[in-house]
Amino acid sequence: MEVLLFGVTKDLIGSALLNVPETAAQRISNVGHLKAYLLELYPQLSGVASLAVAVNSEYAADDIKIHRSDEIALIPPVSGG
């Protein structure tokens, strides 16, 4: 399972792409599980307000099921002016 990272999430993790090991990916069945896994591995993400997850280019709630073949992205808050 691959997770694309943008903005501050990319800076905090140090990469634009995160590969979730197969053993962990087998336990991740929805967006909520993925968030919990990432926060456990990268506690610094807890400081990111309103962190969103997109699955196949659509924002996804925590109960949305995910599959290893899905395109998954962490979307940090965006500010503009």
matplotlib code that plots the C-alpha trace (Angstrom):
import matplotlib.pyplot as plt

x = [0.0, 1.3, 0.4, 1.1, 2.1, 1.7, 2.5, 3.4, 2.8, 5.5, 7.8, 7.0, 7.6, 10.5, 9.2, 6.5, 5.6, 5.2, 5.1, 3.1, 4.6, 2.5, 2.1, 0.6, -1.4, -3.2, -4.6, -5.7, -9.2, -10.5, -9.3, -9.6, -7.3, -4.8, -4.9, -4.3, -1.4, 0.2, -0.2, 1.4, 4.3, 4.6, 3.2, 4.2, 1.3, -1.1, -0.1, -1.6, -5.1, -7.8, -5.7, -7.8, -7.4, -8.3, -9.0, -8.9, -9.0, -12.0, -12.0, -12.8, -14.4, -12.8, -15.2, -14.5, -12.9, -9.5, -7.7, -4.0, -4.6, -6.3, -4.6, -4.3, -3.2, -2.8, -4.1, -3.1, -5.1, -4.8, -4.7, -5.1, -5.6]
y = [0.0, 3.4, 6.7, 10.0, 12.9, 16.6, 19.9, 19.7, 15.9, 15.5, 17.7, 15.9, 12.4, 13.4, 11.9, 12.4, 8.7, 6.3, 2.5, 0.7, -2.8, -5.7, -7.0, -3.7, -3.2, -6.5, -5.0, -1.7, -2.0, 1.6, 5.2, 5.3, 2.3, 4.0, 7.2, 5.3, 3.4, 6.6, 8.5, 5.6, 5.5, 9.3, 11.0, 14.4, 14.1, 14.6, 18.3, 18.7, 20.2, 18.8, 16.2, 14.7, 11.5, 11.1, 7.6, 7.5, 11.3, 11.8, 12.9, 9.9, 9.6, 7.3, 4.5, 4.3, 0.9, 1.0, -1.6, -2.0, -1.0, 2.3, 5.6, 7.1, 10.6, 12.6, 16.1, 18.7, 21.9, 24.4, 28.1, 30.7, 34.4]
z = [0.0, -1.0, 0.5, -1.3, 0.9, 0.3, 2.0, 5.7, 5.8, 3.2, 5.3, 8.6, 7.2, 4.9, 1.7, -0.9, -0.8, 2.1, 1.5, 4.1, 4.7, 3.6, 7.2, 8.3, 5.1, 5.9, 9.1, 7.5, 6.2, 6.3, 6.5, 10.3, 10.6, 8.2, 10.2, 13.5, 12.0, 10.6, 13.9, 15.8, 13.4, 13.0, 16.1, 14.7, 12.4, 15.3, 15.2, 11.8, 12.1, 9.9, 8.2, 5.3, 3.4, -0.2, -1.7, -5.5, -5.7, -3.4, 0.2, 2.4, 5.9, 8.5, 7.7, 4.0, 3.1, 1.4, -0.7, -1.4, -5.0, -4.2, -4.7, -1.1, -0.3, 2.9, 2.3, 4.9, 5.4, 2.6, 3.2, 0.6, 0.1]

ax = plt.figure().add_subplot(projection="3d")
ax.plot(x, y, z, "-o")
ax.set_aspect("equal")
plt.show()
